[in-house]
């Protein structure tokens, strides 16, 4: 009772809290009793207090091993604020000068410092080991302990040397290891490596009930979607994660020029800039940080309201930890991820040159992300299952997009029995990919080597389709009929429940996966703006185009092409600036033909009380159009088109697309110097006369009319560019 009172008194004195959360009190008692302690607690659960409070209450200095300088700085600043004097906590890392390092060591030696934060790279330096041997180390806290495991999402080789260093400092130093993300496999790896298999283990639920999970298919206009999302959450703090530094810079720049206070954060920036960026975010001088995964580990900003993944996360651990930075105060937290097969292919390519074992691990980790993204099952159930926790989706309370969506079910009994029998008959030696190949009748080398094309299962699921079998196998694992052996390339094994089901099957329904289509990214929040095509307005715009074309004696497509008119009918531009941002319009066409169209749209919007999507215009940066500027300059200098394509590292076909885009947007380009070299004058006149009388600018229709014997596709495309440039711009 006395110890308990002392703990609560100290909690109140140091941190101002009256009560402990969850297992905090038991964890602190364990480390004060000098027992090895392993803590698995989700982000926002209060891990830091688990080692900070016992450090403040113990004799000597607690050594805290932490992977990031940003994380150390943040925690040291907080401790100094709580403790009332600067020497209570220090960090020792490469960012310090020689004088600063000396000061830190003096404070530690004198007994003023209760917590010393060290990066693993600094810890293994001999001079630091010598210093730590000379002081009283109360215990060692290994924060972000998942960095120890190759199966973890932030593997750091230096972390695997921590135990060796601890043994060199002194015998029997108690260790507390802490992580927010650890699968059973990673947990075991951490305990083995730190030689703490007998540790007291405290595992909290991974469920964060306040977080809303959503996955959207990634379309070409993802930036527009992100900007719209952020503007709908104006004044709230958010983080946007990207996989590459280049993408971080590009997205941050786009947000900034669209009026969103944002900054980039990645390892390529100067440490001083990174520290300033972090402080600005904490002080709410910026609303959004666009970052690689280098940002956010241990950053104590409780009111991050949304976390957006611009790219597919590399792992479920990474995804869970990054989304865990939202709503740490228990308030609103939205987690939006964009998924595309292209991103998955990119990540798979990154693994190509890695050693075989590492590649196999990486493939298994990535496969979990793909399954999560493509599945129609409760997102929360999938996340928790990944971390070894069973969850009834009814408890999700519609806090994920899959639970809110209309579901399509199928009777699973016969299909499940077939798959369970397959796993059993095949000796539990294959993964889901192999089972799918057999069911779909795909003759791979592996299928042949095991003669599975001769089994009754081969091709038996073809008529049911890939989607059903993907859904079936995923849910068989989620509902514990099958288990995935992550130690052994994801091989599927029958569980006790699976064996029992084969003996006594019963009726059950599974959810059929939904096909992810880019159209789903449309903002359905607006009744009309930014959603469905307004066919009434489209007809009015086409009539106006026809009228102007007749007046100017031009084919209608020279004024504006159909895709441009269609975009006007979803976005309703009413200013010249908005019109310029419609694809295929640009400055030239907007100035030449735009006024009449703007007048019509404005009148239509007023008369029909249209709720316009005011934030649809995504302004682009100047460097985005650098290629186009360079192409225009080279054409002005009459450089051969082949040479321009070669110099820019693009195909001739892609160059023509760029040139067409420039001309379609209203810029005049003179490519006659090039055309005159390859098409004689009479043939040029013939194509020109054709386009003058054509209703549409289709190359296929032009070839049908003019004959493929006399012209090829490239020649017609070049002439169409010349025609549009001379008559339309």
C-alpha positions as CSV (number, residue, x, y, z in Angstrom):
1,X,0.0,0.0,0.0
2,X,2.9,2.3,0.9
3,X,4.6,1.6,-2.4
4,X,1.4,2.3,-4.3
5,X,0.9,5.6,-2.5
6,X,4.5,6.5,-3.2
7,X,4.1,5.7,-6.9
8,X,0.9,7.9,-7.2
9,X,2.5,10.7,-5.2
10,X,5.5,10.7,-7.6
11,X,3.2,10.5,-10.6
12,X,1.4,13.6,-9.3
13,X,4.6,15.4,-8.4
14,X,6.5,14.8,-11.7
15,X,3.7,14.5,-14.3
16,X,0.6,16.0,-12.7
17,X,-1.5,12.9,-13.2
18,X,-3.7,11.4,-10.4
19,X,-4.0,7.9,-11.8
20,X,-2.1,5.4,-13.9
21,X,-3.4,4.2,-17.3
22,X,-3.8,0.4,-18.0
23,X,-0.7,-1.6,-17.0
24,X,1.5,1.4,-16.2
25,X,1.6,0.9,-12.5
26,X,2.4,-2.9,-12.7
27,X,5.1,-2.1,-15.3
28,X,6.8,0.6,-13.2
29,X,6.6,-1.7,-10.1
30,X,8.3,-4.5,-12.2
31,X,11.3,-2.3,-13.2
32,X,11.6,-0.8,-9.7
33,X,11.9,-4.4,-8.4
34,X,14.9,-4.7,-10.9
35,X,13.1,-7.3,-13.0
36,X,13.4,-7.5,-16.8
37,X,10.2,-6.1,-18.3
38,X,8.8,-6.3,-21.8
39,X,6.1,-3.8,-22.8
40,X,3.9,-4.0,-25.9
41,X,1.6,-1.0,-25.8
42,X,0.0,0.9,-28.7
43,X,1.0,4.5,-29.6
44,X,-0.7,6.9,-27.2
45,X,-0.9,4.3,-24.4
46,X,1.6,6.1,-22.3
47,X,4.8,4.0,-22.8
48,X,7.2,6.8,-21.9
49,X,6.0,7.2,-18.3
50,X,6.7,3.4,-17.8
51,X,10.5,4.1,-17.8
52,X,10.6,7.9,-17.0
53,X,8.9,7.6,-13.6
54,X,11.0,4.7,-12.3
55,X,14.1,6.5,-13.6
56,X,13.2,9.6,-11.5
57,X,12.6,7.4,-8.5
58,X,15.8,5.3,-8.8
59,X,19.4,5.8,-7.7
60,X,21.7,6.6,-10.6
61,X,20.9,7.3,-14.2
62,X,18.6,5.3,-16.5
63,X,20.0,4.7,-20.0
64,X,17.3,5.1,-22.7
65,X,18.2,3.7,-26.1
66,X,16.2,5.5,-28.8
67,X,16.5,5.4,-32.6
68,X,16.0,9.0,-33.6
69,X,17.5,12.3,-32.6
70,X,14.1,14.0,-33.1
71,X,12.5,11.6,-30.6
72,X,15.2,12.2,-28.0
73,X,15.0,16.0,-28.3
74,X,11.2,15.9,-27.9
75,X,11.3,13.7,-24.8
76,X,14.2,15.6,-23.1
77,X,12.4,18.9,-23.6
78,X,9.3,17.5,-22.0
79,X,11.2,16.0,-19.0
80,X,13.0,19.3,-18.4
81,X,9.7,21.1,-18.4
82,X,8.3,18.6,-15.9
83,X,11.4,18.4,-13.8
84,X,12.1,22.1,-13.6
85,X,15.8,22.0,-14.4
86,X,17.8,21.2,-17.6
87,X,20.3,18.6,-16.2
88,X,17.5,16.2,-15.2
89,X,17.6,14.7,-18.7
90,X,20.2,14.8,-21.5
91,X,20.9,13.1,-24.8
92,X,24.2,11.9,-26.1
93,X,24.4,11.7,-29.9
94,X,26.3,12.9,-33.0
95,X,24.4,16.2,-33.0
96,X,26.3,17.5,-29.9
97,X,29.6,19.6,-30.0
98,X,32.6,18.5,-28.0
99,X,31.8,21.1,-25.3
100,X,28.1,20.0,-25.1
101,X,29.2,16.3,-24.8
102,X,31.6,17.2,-21.9
103,X,28.8,19.1,-20.1
104,X,26.4,16.1,-20.4
105,X,29.0,13.7,-19.0
106,X,29.7,16.1,-16.1
107,X,26.0,16.3,-15.2
108,X,25.6,12.5,-15.4
109,X,28.7,11.9,-13.2
110,X,27.6,14.5,-10.6
111,X,24.2,12.6,-10.3
112,X,22.1,15.4,-11.5
113,X,20.9,13.5,-14.6
114,X,18.2,10.9,-14.1
115,X,17.7,9.9,-17.8
116,X,20.4,9.8,-20.5
117,X,19.1,9.2,-24.0
118,X,21.5,7.5,-26.4
119,X,21.3,6.5,-30.0
120,X,22.3,2.8,-30.7
121,X,25.1,4.1,-33.0
122,X,26.5,6.2,-30.1
123,X,26.0,3.4,-27.6
124,X,28.4,1.0,-29.3
125,X,31.3,3.5,-29.4
126,X,34.1,2.4,-27.0
127,X,34.5,5.9,-25.4
128,X,30.8,5.9,-24.4
129,X,31.0,2.3,-23.1
130,X,34.0,3.4,-21.0
131,X,32.1,6.3,-19.7
132,X,28.9,4.3,-18.8
133,X,31.1,1.8,-16.9
134,X,32.2,4.7,-14.6
135,X,28.6,5.7,-13.6
136,X,25.7,4.0,-11.8
137,X,23.2,2.8,-14.4
138,X,19.8,2.2,-12.7
139,X,18.4,0.3,-15.7
140,X,18.4,0.3,-19.5
141,X,15.2,1.2,-21.4
142,X,15.2,0.0,-25.0
143,X,12.6,2.1,-26.8
144,X,11.2,1.2,-30.2
145,X,12.4,-2.3,-29.5
146,X,11.0,-3.6,-32.8
147,X,14.1,-2.1,-34.5
148,X,15.9,-5.3,-33.2
149,X,14.0,-7.6,-35.4
150,X,14.6,-8.2,-39.1
151,X,10.9,-8.9,-39.2
152,X,10.2,-5.5,-37.8
153,X,9.4,-2.5,-40.0
154,X,12.4,-0.3,-38.8
155,X,15.2,-2.9,-38.6
156,X,18.4,-1.3,-37.3
157,X,21.4,-3.7,-37.2
158,X,23.0,-1.6,-34.3
159,X,20.0,-2.6,-32.1
160,X,21.1,-6.2,-32.2
161,X,24.4,-5.2,-30.4
162,X,22.6,-3.6,-27.4
163,X,22.7,-6.8,-25.2
164,X,26.5,-7.1,-25.7
165,X,27.0,-3.5,-24.7
166,X,24.8,-3.9,-21.6
167,X,26.8,-6.9,-20.5
168,X,30.0,-4.9,-20.9
169,X,28.8,-2.0,-18.7
170,X,27.8,-4.2,-15.7
171,X,26.3,-7.5,-14.9
172,X,22.6,-7.8,-14.0
173,X,21.4,-4.4,-15.1
174,X,17.6,-4.6,-15.4
175,X,16.2,-4.0,-18.9
176,X,12.8,-2.7,-20.0
177,X,12.1,-3.1,-23.7
178,X,9.1,-1.2,-25.2
179,X,7.4,-1.2,-28.6
180,X,4.1,-0.1,-30.0
181,X,4.1,-2.6,-32.9
182,X,5.1,-6.2,-32.5
183,X,3.7,-9.4,-34.1
184,X,4.2,-12.6,-32.1
185,X,7.2,-13.3,-34.3
186,X,8.8,-9.9,-33.6
187,X,8.1,-10.2,-29.9
188,X,10.0,-13.5,-29.7
189,X,12.8,-12.1,-31.7
190,X,13.2,-9.1,-29.3
191,X,13.2,-11.2,-26.2
192,X,15.7,-13.7,-27.6
193,X,18.1,-11.0,-28.8
194,X,17.9,-9.0,-25.5
195,X,18.3,-12.3,-23.5
196,X,15.1,-11.6,-21.6
197,X,13.0,-14.7,-22.2
198,X,12.0,-14.7,-18.5
199,X,10.9,-11.0,-18.5
200,X,7.6,-9.9,-17.1
201,X,5.5,-9.3,-20.3
202,X,2.8,-6.6,-20.4
203,X,0.8,-6.6,-23.6
204,X,-2.0,-4.1,-24.0
205,X,-4.8,-4.3,-26.6
206,X,-3.7,-2.9,-30.0
207,X,-7.2,-1.6,-30.5
208,X,-7.5,2.2,-30.9
209,X,-11.3,2.6,-30.9
210,X,-11.1,6.4,-31.8
211,X,-9.3,5.8,-35.1
212,X,-11.2,5.6,-38.4
213,X,-9.5,3.5,-41.1
214,X,-10.1,4.0,-44.8
215,X,-8.3,2.8,-48.0
216,X,-9.0,4.5,-51.3
217,X,-7.8,3.4,-54.7
218,X,-5.0,5.7,-55.9
219,X,-6.0,7.7,-59.0
220,X,-4.0,10.0,-61.2
221,X,-5.5,13.1,-59.4
222,X,-4.5,11.9,-55.9
223,X,-3.1,15.4,-55.1
224,X,-6.5,16.9,-55.8
225,X,-8.1,14.4,-53.5
226,X,-5.6,15.0,-50.7
227,X,-5.9,18.8,-51.0
228,X,-9.7,18.6,-51.0
229,X,-9.5,16.3,-47.9
230,X,-7.2,18.7,-46.0
231,X,-9.3,21.8,-46.9
232,X,-12.3,20.0,-45.6
233,X,-10.3,19.7,-42.3
234,X,-9.0,23.2,-42.2
235,X,-7.3,24.2,-38.9
236,X,-6.6,20.6,-37.9
237,X,-3.1,19.0,-37.6
238,X,-2.2,16.2,-40.0
239,X,0.7,14.1,-41.4
240,X,1.0,13.0,-45.0
241,X,3.4,10.0,-45.4
242,X,5.3,9.4,-48.7
243,X,7.8,6.7,-49.5
244,X,10.4,8.9,-51.2
245,X,12.1,12.2,-50.4
246,X,11.3,13.4,-53.9
247,X,7.6,12.8,-53.4
248,X,7.7,14.4,-50.0
249,X,9.1,17.6,-51.5
250,X,6.6,17.5,-54.4
251,X,3.6,17.0,-52.2
252,X,4.6,19.6,-49.6
253,X,5.2,22.1,-52.3
254,X,1.8,21.4,-53.9
255,X,0.1,21.8,-50.5
256,X,1.9,25.1,-49.8
257,X,1.0,26.8,-53.1
258,X,-2.6,25.7,-52.6
259,X,-2.8,27.6,-49.3
260,X,-2.1,24.8,-46.9
261,X,0.5,25.6,-44.2
262,X,2.8,22.6,-44.7
263,X,6.5,21.6,-44.5
264,X,8.5,18.6,-45.7
265,X,10.4,16.3,-43.4
266,X,12.9,13.6,-44.4
267,X,16.4,12.4,-43.6
268,X,18.0,14.3,-46.5
269,X,17.3,17.7,-44.7
270,X,19.8,19.4,-42.5
271,X,19.3,18.3,-38.8
272,X,18.7,21.9,-37.8
273,X,15.9,22.2,-40.4
274,X,14.3,19.0,-39.2
275,X,14.4,20.1,-35.6
276,X,12.8,23.5,-36.6
277,X,10.1,21.8,-38.7
278,X,9.2,19.5,-35.8
279,X,9.0,22.5,-33.4
280,X,6.8,24.4,-35.9
281,X,4.4,21.5,-36.1
282,X,4.3,21.1,-32.3
283,X,3.8,24.9,-31.9
284,X,1.0,24.8,-34.6
285,X,2.9,27.2,-36.9
286,X,2.2,24.7,-39.6
287,X,-0.8,22.4,-40.0
288,X,0.6,19.6,-42.1
289,X,3.9,17.7,-42.2
290,X,4.7,15.8,-45.4
291,X,7.2,13.2,-44.4
292,X,8.9,9.9,-45.0
293,X,8.7,7.5,-42.1
294,X,11.6,9.3,-40.4
295,X,9.0,11.7,-38.9
296,X,6.8,11.1,-35.9
297,X,8.4,8.3,-33.9
298,X,7.8,9.4,-30.3
299,X,6.6,12.9,-31.2
300,X,4.1,13.7,-28.5
301,X,1.5,15.8,-30.4
302,X,-1.8,14.5,-29.0
303,X,-4.1,16.3,-31.4
304,X,-3.0,15.0,-34.8
305,X,-6.4,14.6,-36.4
306,X,-5.5,12.8,-39.7
307,X,-2.7,10.7,-41.1
308,X,-2.7,10.2,-44.8
309,X,-0.6,7.6,-46.7
310,X,0.1,9.0,-50.2
311,X,1.8,5.7,-51.0
312,X,1.2,2.1,-49.9
313,X,2.9,1.5,-46.6
314,X,5.9,-0.9,-46.6
315,X,4.5,-3.0,-43.7
316,X,1.5,-3.4,-41.4
317,X,3.8,-2.6,-38.4
318,X,4.8,0.7,-40.1
319,X,1.2,1.4,-41.1
320,X,-0.1,0.8,-37.5
321,X,2.6,2.9,-35.9
322,X,2.2,5.8,-38.4
323,X,-1.6,5.8,-38.1
324,X,-1.1,5.6,-34.4
325,X,0.1,9.2,-34.4
326,X,-3.5,10.3,-35.0
327,X,-5.8,11.0,-32.1
328,X,-3.4,10.2,-29.2
329,X,-5.6,12.3,-26.9
330,X,-8.5,9.9,-27.5
331,X,-10.2,12.4,-29.8
332,X,-10.9,12.3,-33.6
333,X,-8.3,10.4,-35.6
334,X,-8.7,9.7,-39.3
335,X,-6.4,7.3,-41.1
336,X,-6.6,7.5,-44.9
337,X,-4.3,5.3,-47.2
338,X,-4.1,5.3,-51.0
339,X,-3.5,1.9,-52.6
340,X,-2.3,1.1,-56.1
341,X,-0.8,-1.9,-57.7
342,X,1.9,0.3,-59.2
343,X,3.1,1.2,-55.7
344,X,3.2,-2.4,-54.8
345,X,5.3,-3.2,-57.9
346,X,7.7,-0.4,-57.0
347,X,8.2,-1.8,-53.5
348,X,8.7,-5.3,-54.9
349,X,11.4,-3.9,-57.3
350,X,13.3,-2.3,-54.4
351,X,13.6,-5.8,-52.9
352,X,15.0,-7.4,-56.1
353,X,18.7,-6.8,-55.3
354,X,18.5,-7.8,-51.6
355,X,19.7,-11.2,-50.3
356,X,17.3,-14.1,-50.8
357,X,16.4,-14.4,-47.1
358,X,15.7,-10.7,-46.7
359,X,13.7,-10.7,-50.0
360,X,11.5,-13.5,-48.7
361,X,10.9,-11.7,-45.4
362,X,10.1,-8.5,-47.3
363,X,7.7,-10.2,-49.7
364,X,5.8,-11.7,-46.8
365,X,5.6,-8.4,-45.0
366,X,4.4,-6.6,-48.2
367,X,1.8,-9.3,-48.9
368,X,0.1,-8.5,-45.6
369,X,-0.3,-4.9,-46.7
370,X,-1.8,-6.0,-50.0
371,X,-4.3,-8.3,-48.4
372,X,-5.3,-5.6,-45.9
373,X,-5.8,-3.0,-48.7
374,X,-7.7,-5.3,-51.0
375,X,-9.9,-7.0,-48.5
376,X,-13.6,-6.0,-47.8
377,X,-13.4,-7.3,-44.2
378,X,-13.4,-4.9,-41.2
379,X,-10.0,-3.1,-41.2
380,X,-9.7,-3.1,-37.5
381,X,-10.2,-6.9,-37.3
382,X,-7.4,-7.3,-39.9
383,X,-5.0,-5.0,-38.0
384,X,-5.6,-6.7,-34.7
385,X,-5.3,-10.2,-36.1
386,X,-1.9,-9.3,-37.6
387,X,-0.7,-8.5,-34.0
388,X,-2.1,-11.8,-32.7
389,X,-5.3,-10.3,-31.2
390,X,-8.8,-11.7,-31.9
391,X,-11.5,-9.1,-32.5
392,X,-15.2,-9.3,-33.2
393,X,-15.9,-6.8,-36.0
394,X,-19.2,-5.7,-34.3
395,X,-16.9,-3.8,-31.9
396,X,-15.6,-1.7,-34.7
397,X,-18.8,0.4,-34.6
398,X,-18.5,1.4,-38.2
399,X,-15.1,3.0,-37.6
400,X,-13.7,1.8,-40.9
401,X,-14.7,2.2,-44.5
402,X,-15.4,-1.6,-44.9
403,X,-17.8,-1.7,-42.0
404,X,-19.7,1.3,-43.4
405,X,-19.8,0.0,-47.0
406,X,-22.6,-2.2,-48.3
407,X,-21.3,-5.8,-48.3
408,X,-21.7,-8.6,-50.7
409,X,-21.7,-12.1,-49.0
410,X,-21.3,-15.6,-50.3
411,X,-22.0,-19.0,-48.7
412,X,-18.5,-20.2,-47.8
413,X,-19.1,-23.7,-46.5
414,X,-18.3,-25.7,-49.7
415,X,-15.4,-23.4,-50.7
416,X,-13.9,-23.4,-47.2
417,X,-14.1,-27.2,-47.0
418,X,-12.3,-27.5,-50.3
419,X,-9.4,-25.2,-49.3
420,X,-9.0,-26.8,-45.9
421,X,-8.9,-30.2,-47.6
422,X,-6.3,-28.9,-50.1
423,X,-4.0,-27.6,-47.3
424,X,-4.3,-31.0,-45.5
425,X,-3.8,-33.1,-48.7
426,X,-0.9,-31.0,-49.8
427,X,0.9,-31.5,-46.5
428,X,0.6,-27.9,-45.2
429,X,3.6,-27.0,-47.4
430,X,2.3,-24.2,-49.6
431,X,1.3,-20.6,-49.4
432,X,-2.0,-19.0,-50.6
433,X,-0.4,-18.0,-53.9
434,X,0.2,-21.6,-54.8
435,X,-3.3,-22.7,-53.7
436,X,-4.8,-19.9,-55.9
437,X,-2.7,-21.1,-58.9
438,X,-4.0,-24.7,-58.5
439,X,-7.6,-23.6,-58.0
440,X,-7.5,-21.3,-61.0
441,X,-5.8,-24.0,-63.2
442,X,-2.6,-22.0,-63.7
443,X,0.3,-24.3,-64.7
444,X,3.4,-22.8,-62.9
445,X,6.7,-24.6,-62.5
446,X,5.9,-25.2,-58.8
447,X,2.5,-26.7,-59.7
448,X,4.2,-29.1,-62.1
449,X,7.0,-30.1,-59.9
450,X,4.5,-31.3,-57.2
451,X,2.2,-32.7,-59.9
452,X,-0.7,-30.7,-58.5
453,X,-2.1,-30.3,-62.0
454,X,-3.1,-33.9,-61.7
455,X,-5.1,-33.4,-58.6
456,X,-8.9,-33.0,-58.4
457,X,-8.4,-29.4,-57.2
458,X,-6.6,-28.2,-60.3
459,X,-8.8,-25.7,-62.1
460,X,-11.8,-26.5,-59.9
461,X,-12.2,-22.9,-58.8
462,X,-11.8,-21.2,-62.2
463,X,-15.5,-20.5,-62.7
464,X,-15.8,-18.8,-59.3
465,X,-13.1,-16.2,-60.1
466,X,-10.0,-15.0,-58.3
467,X,-11.9,-12.5,-56.1
468,X,-13.9,-15.2,-54.3
469,X,-10.8,-17.3,-53.5
470,X,-8.8,-14.3,-52.4
471,X,-11.7,-13.4,-50.1
472,X,-12.1,-17.0,-48.9
473,X,-8.5,-17.6,-48.0
474,X,-8.0,-14.2,-46.3
475,X,-11.1,-14.8,-44.1
476,X,-10.1,-18.4,-43.4
477,X,-6.9,-17.0,-41.8
478,X,-8.7,-14.1,-40.1
479,X,-11.2,-16.5,-38.5
480,X,-8.5,-18.9,-37.4
481,X,-9.4,-21.9,-39.6
482,X,-5.9,-21.5,-41.1
483,X,-2.7,-20.0,-39.7
484,X,0.1,-18.5,-41.7
485,X,3.6,-19.6,-40.7
486,X,5.5,-16.4,-41.0
487,X,8.8,-18.1,-40.1
488,X,8.4,-20.3,-43.1
489,X,7.5,-18.1,-46.1
490,X,3.8,-17.7,-45.2
491,X,2.9,-21.4,-45.6
492,X,-0.7,-22.2,-44.6
493,X,-1.4,-24.6,-41.7
494,X,-4.6,-26.1,-40.4
495,X,-5.5,-24.8,-37.0
496,X,-7.5,-26.7,-34.4
497,X,-10.6,-24.9,-35.5
498,X,-9.8,-25.8,-39.2
499,X,-9.5,-29.5,-38.4
500,X,-12.7,-29.4,-36.3
501,X,-14.5,-27.7,-39.2
502,X,-13.6,-30.5,-41.6
503,X,-15.0,-33.0,-39.1
504,X,-18.2,-31.0,-38.4
505,X,-18.8,-28.4,-41.1
506,X,-21.5,-25.8,-40.6
507,X,-23.1,-23.0,-42.6
508,X,-21.3,-19.7,-42.7
509,X,-21.0,-16.6,-44.9
510,X,-17.9,-14.7,-45.9
511,X,-17.6,-11.2,-47.4
512,X,-16.7,-10.9,-51.1
513,X,-13.9,-8.4,-51.7
514,X,-14.8,-5.2,-53.6
515,X,-12.9,-4.3,-56.7
516,X,-11.1,-1.1,-56.1
517,X,-11.8,1.4,-58.9
518,X,-10.3,4.9,-59.2
519,X,-13.8,6.3,-59.6
520,X,-14.4,5.5,-55.9
521,X,-12.0,8.4,-54.9
522,X,-14.6,11.0,-56.0
523,X,-15.8,13.1,-53.1
524,X,-19.4,11.9,-52.5
525,X,-19.9,14.6,-50.0
526,X,-20.9,17.2,-52.6
527,X,-24.4,16.6,-54.1
528,X,-23.3,17.9,-57.5
529,X,-19.9,19.6,-57.4
530,X,-17.0,17.3,-58.1
531,X,-19.1,14.2,-58.5
532,X,-21.4,12.9,-61.3
533,X,-21.2,14.4,-64.8
534,X,-23.9,17.1,-65.3
535,X,-25.3,16.0,-68.7
536,X,-27.7,19.0,-69.0
537,X,-24.8,21.5,-68.7
538,X,-22.7,19.3,-71.1
539,X,-25.3,19.6,-73.8
540,X,-25.5,23.4,-73.3
541,X,-21.7,23.7,-73.6
542,X,-21.6,21.5,-76.7
543,X,-24.2,23.7,-78.3
544,X,-22.2,26.8,-77.4
545,X,-19.0,25.2,-78.8
546,X,-20.9,24.4,-82.1
547,X,-22.1,28.0,-82.4
548,X,-18.6,29.5,-81.8
549,X,-17.1,27.0,-84.2
550,X,-19.6,28.0,-86.9
551,X,-18.8,31.7,-86.4
552,X,-15.1,31.1,-86.6
553,X,-15.4,28.5,-89.4
554,X,-13.5,25.9,-87.3
555,X,-14.3,22.3,-86.3
556,X,-15.8,22.2,-82.8
557,X,-12.9,20.2,-81.3
558,X,-10.5,23.1,-82.1
559,X,-12.4,25.2,-79.6
560,X,-12.4,22.7,-76.6
561,X,-12.2,19.0,-76.8
562,X,-14.9,16.8,-75.1
563,X,-12.8,15.8,-72.0
564,X,-12.4,19.5,-71.2
565,X,-16.1,20.1,-71.5
566,X,-16.8,17.1,-69.3
567,X,-14.4,18.4,-66.6
568,X,-16.2,21.7,-66.7
569,X,-19.5,19.8,-66.0
570,X,-18.1,18.3,-62.8
571,X,-16.1,21.3,-61.5
572,X,-18.2,24.3,-62.7
573,X,-15.4,26.9,-63.3
574,X,-16.7,30.5,-63.1
575,X,-13.4,32.5,-63.2
576,X,-10.7,32.7,-65.8
577,X,-8.2,31.3,-63.3
578,X,-10.4,28.2,-62.6
579,X,-10.9,27.7,-66.3
580,X,-7.2,27.7,-67.0
581,X,-6.8,24.7,-64.6
582,X,-9.3,22.6,-66.6
583,X,-7.3,19.9,-68.4
584,X,-6.7,20.7,-72.0
585,X,-7.5,24.4,-71.6
586,X,-4.5,26.4,-70.4
587,X,-3.9,30.1,-70.6
588,X,-4.1,30.4,-74.4
589,X,-7.5,28.7,-75.0
590,X,-9.0,30.3,-71.9
591,X,-8.2,33.8,-73.1
592,X,-9.2,33.1,-76.7
593,X,-12.5,31.2,-76.2
594,X,-13.2,31.2,-72.5
595,X,-15.4,34.2,-71.8
596,X,-18.6,32.8,-73.4
597,X,-18.2,29.5,-71.6
598,X,-17.7,31.1,-68.2
599,X,-20.7,33.3,-68.7
600,X,-22.9,30.3,-69.5
601,X,-21.6,28.2,-66.5
602,X,-21.9,31.1,-64.1
603,X,-25.6,31.6,-65.1
604,X,-26.3,27.9,-64.9
605,X,-24.7,27.6,-61.4
606,X,-26.9,30.5,-60.1
607,X,-30.1,29.4,-61.7
608,X,-29.7,25.8,-60.5
609,X,-28.2,26.7,-57.1
610,X,-25.2,24.4,-57.7
611,X,-22.9,23.8,-54.7
612,X,-19.6,24.2,-56.4
613,X,-16.5,22.3,-55.2
614,X,-14.6,25.5,-54.4
615,X,-11.3,23.8,-53.7
616,X,-11.0,21.8,-56.9
617,X,-8.3,23.9,-58.5
618,X,-4.9,22.4,-57.8
619,X,-2.3,25.0,-58.6
620,X,0.9,23.4,-59.8
621,X,4.5,24.5,-59.3
622,X,6.6,26.0,-62.0
623,X,9.0,23.1,-62.1
624,X,6.1,20.8,-62.9
625,X,5.9,22.4,-66.3
626,X,9.7,22.5,-66.8
627,X,9.6,19.7,-69.4
628,X,6.9,21.6,-71.4
629,X,8.9,24.9,-71.3
630,X,12.0,23.0,-72.5
631,X,10.1,21.4,-75.3
632,X,8.7,24.8,-76.5
633,X,12.2,26.3,-76.4
634,X,13.7,23.5,-78.4
635,X,10.9,23.6,-81.0
636,X,11.4,27.4,-81.3
637,X,15.1,26.6,-82.0
638,X,13.9,24.1,-84.7
639,X,15.6,21.1,-83.0
640,X,14.6,17.7,-84.5
641,X,11.8,16.1,-82.5
642,X,13.8,12.8,-82.2
643,X,16.7,14.8,-80.7
644,X,14.4,16.5,-78.2
645,X,12.9,13.2,-77.1
646,X,16.4,11.7,-76.8
647,X,17.8,14.6,-74.8
648,X,14.8,14.5,-72.4
649,X,15.0,10.7,-71.9
650,X,11.5,10.0,-73.2
651,X,10.1,8.1,-76.1
652,X,9.1,9.8,-79.3
653,X,5.5,8.7,-78.6
654,X,5.6,10.4,-75.2
655,X,7.1,13.6,-76.7
656,X,4.2,13.8,-79.2
657,X,1.8,13.5,-76.3
658,X,3.5,16.4,-74.5
659,X,3.5,18.5,-77.7
660,X,-0.3,17.7,-78.2
661,X,-1.0,18.7,-74.6
662,X,0.9,22.0,-75.1
663,X,-1.0,22.8,-78.2
664,X,-4.4,21.6,-76.9
665,X,-4.0,24.1,-74.0
666,X,-3.7,27.0,-76.4
667,X,0.0,27.5,-76.9
668,X,1.0,28.0,-80.6
669,X,3.9,25.8,-81.7
670,X,5.4,25.8,-85.2
671,X,6.5,22.3,-86.1
672,X,6.3,22.9,-89.8
673,X,10.1,22.7,-90.1
674,X,9.9,19.1,-89.0
675,X,6.8,18.1,-90.9
676,X,8.1,19.5,-94.2
677,X,11.0,17.1,-94.0
678,X,8.8,14.0,-93.8
679,X,5.4,14.9,-95.5
680,X,5.2,16.5,-98.9
681,X,3.0,19.6,-99.4
682,X,0.1,17.9,-101.2
683,X,-0.3,15.3,-98.6
684,X,-0.2,18.0,-95.9
685,X,-3.0,19.9,-97.7
686,X,-5.1,16.8,-97.9
687,X,-4.9,16.1,-94.2
688,X,-5.6,19.8,-93.4
689,X,-8.7,19.8,-95.6
690,X,-9.9,16.6,-93.9
691,X,-9.6,18.1,-90.4
692,X,-11.3,21.3,-91.5
693,X,-14.5,19.4,-92.3
694,X,-14.2,16.7,-89.6
695,X,-16.7,16.6,-86.7
696,X,-14.1,15.0,-84.4
697,X,-10.3,14.9,-84.3
698,X,-10.0,11.1,-84.1
699,X,-6.8,9.7,-85.7
700,X,-8.4,6.3,-86.4
701,X,-11.3,8.0,-88.3
702,X,-8.7,10.1,-90.2
703,X,-6.8,7.0,-91.2
704,X,-10.0,5.2,-92.3
705,X,-10.9,8.2,-94.5
706,X,-7.4,9.0,-95.9
707,X,-6.2,5.4,-96.2
708,X,-3.5,3.5,-94.2
709,X,-1.6,2.9,-97.5
710,X,-0.9,6.6,-97.9
711,X,-0.5,7.7,-94.2
712,X,0.6,6.3,-90.9
713,X,-0.6,7.1,-87.4
714,X,2.4,9.3,-86.6
715,X,2.0,11.5,-89.7
716,X,-1.7,12.1,-88.9
717,X,-0.8,12.9,-85.3
718,X,1.8,15.4,-86.4
719,X,-0.6,17.0,-88.8
720,X,-3.3,17.2,-86.2
721,X,-0.9,19.1,-83.9
722,X,-0.1,21.5,-86.7
723,X,-3.8,22.0,-87.5
724,X,-4.8,22.7,-83.9
725,X,-1.8,25.0,-83.4
726,X,-2.4,27.1,-86.5
727,X,-6.2,27.4,-86.4
728,X,-7.1,27.0,-82.7
729,X,-4.3,29.0,-81.0
